[in-house]
Amino acid sequence: MSSAQSFSPVTIYRQRIAQINRCPNSPECMLITGAKVTLSSLLASHIAPEDDLSFPLLTSSLTVTTEIYVTKNSLAGSGREVYQVPIGYVTHPKKDKRDEFFVAAEVHPANFGISSVLIAWQACARILLSYSAQCGFVRSTNALRHSSHVLRGVSR
């Protein structure tokens, strides 16, 4: 029995951002067509007018689980691309040739043809610790600092 999956083609909508309204609760960007798109605060903090926003036309609204790809055309920002995507399986941390740890995360549903992303382990540790603190799992900043140090030293 074959385990191959069949994927139906997805229409990708790509448009240039005209302006961004950075409301704290629901940042919104206006595309050059006049369409308004509500984004997560995290994603909105990394984009600027003149950037190109791409997303699959699958749902009626964009959420934090919507696959969104941004090509940076503006001079602002350090990276050239921003990619928001739901992920699945994540590998154990491995060392790269610079002796820094990273993990590979499987992309779901991979509408842009990107099947996995590499994430620096320090970024993963910051995200996990931040989430743990928000959920009340870590009660003090000293525990956060200690946990961060421990997480950076993990290897398999």
N, C-alpha and C positions, 0 to 999 in steps of 0.2 A: 504494500500500500504506500502510495506516495504522500509525502508530507508537504509538497509544494502548495503554496497559497496562491490564489488568483486575486489580482488586484484590478479593480476597475479604475480607469483613468479619472483623475480629479482635475477640475478646472481651477487653476490658480489665478487669483485676482492680484494684479500688481499696479500700484499707483503711487505717485509722488505725494509727499506730505507738504501741504501748503502752510499750515500753522498748527501749533499745539497749545491747548488750554490746559494748564497744569493744575487743575482742581485737586485738592488733597484726597477727596473720596473717590472720584472717578475721572481721571485725566482723559481728555478727549483730543483727538487730532482731526483736523479737517484736511481732506485730500483735495487735490487740484480740481477734481470733478465736482466738489461741493459736498460730497458724502462725508458724514461724521462717523468716526470709529472710536469707541470707548476702549481704553487699554488699561492694563495693570499699571500701578504706580512705578513698579520696578522697570518695566519695559519703557514707559514714558520718560524715565530719567536718563535713558541711554540713547534717545533719538532726538532729531532736530528737523526743522523745516528743510526741505530739499532732499531728505533721505527717501528712499523707495521702500514702501511697505508691501509685502506679499503675504497672502494667506489663502488657504483653500476655501472655495465656496461650498462648504458642507453644512454649515449651521447658520442660524439667523443672527447669532451674536458671537463676538469674540470673548473668550474667557482665558483664564490662566492656563487652561489645558489645550488651547488652540495653538496649532503649529503656526508660528509667525516668523518670517525671515525679513530682516531689514538690511538693505545695502546702504552704507553710509556714503552720502554724496557731499555732506557738509564738512566744513573744516573742524567743527567741534567734535570732541570725543577721541578716544585713543584707538579704538578698533575700527576696522573697515566694515565689519558685519556684526549683526546682533541676531541671535537665533533663540527663540523661545519655543520649547518643545516638551511634550510629555515624554518621559523616559521609562524604560522597562528594566530589564536585568542590568546590573552594574557589576563589573568584575572586581576582584580583589585588587588592592593597590599594587602597582608595579613600579619599578624604577626606570626612568628614561636614561639617555646617555649623559645627562647632566647630573645624575644621581638625585633627581627630584621625583617624588611619587606622583602617579596619575591613576585615574580609573577610566575605563571605557564604558560608556552607557549606551544601551540599545535604544534607538529612537522609535517611538510609536506615534503615529502610523507611517511616518517617512514619506509624506506626500511630495517632498522636494527632492527625493532621491538620496537623501543623507540617511544612512542606516545606523550610524553610531557617531558619538562625539567623545572626544577625550577631554577630561576635566582634571585640572590640577587638584591633587589631594588636599592641599591647604584650603582651596575654595570649598571643597566638600566638607571639610572639618568646620569651617566658619558657618556654613549653612546648617549643618547638623547641630552645632552648638547653639546657634541663634534660635533654631526651632525648639530645641530642648529647653532653652531659657524661657521662651514664650509659652511653652506648655507647662512650665513649672517643674520640669525634671531636674533642673540645675538651679539651686537656690542662692548661690553667691558668685560674685565676679571672680573670687579666688578659685573656686571650683572650675569656672570657665577657663581661666588661664591654665590651670593644671591639666584639664581635659584636652585643651588645644595642644599643649606640649606632648601629651601622651599620644594623641591621634597622629601627630606629625611623625612619630617614630614607628608607627605600625608598618609591618612588611609581611609579605607571604612569599 
